[in-house]
Amino acid sequence: MTLTKLAFAGALALASTGGAFAQTANPIVSGVQSCSASAAPLPGGALTNGVVLTADPSNSGKIYIGGPGVTAATGYPLTPGASISYGSTSLSMIYLVCANAVDTLHFTGN
């Protein structure tokens, strides 16, 4: 049996030229992270295909996304309800900071 990788608009599929085949699925990770006035990483977790970050729609302010030294002046601003995706291989490489400690960020990836 021969397996061939096929790419369709960012998705990966396996085609078989005979016989049965199995594809190992990448586990989906998801969660909610509370925000603080100091830069804090998302919880550790390996990623293969990246992650989508969404600021909770009920947040009262922006969440700023970046690296370890992220600040409101240097981070990418996510307004309440806004999303952004990254092709990161590790959740812990993504940091967030905000002015409102009650604001939260939702994340999902694999």
Secondary structure by P-SEA (a helix, b strand, c coil): cbbbbbbcccbbbbbbccccbbbbbcbbbbbbbbbccccccccbbbbcccccccccccccbbbbbbcccccccccccccccccccccccccccbbbbccccccbbbbbcc
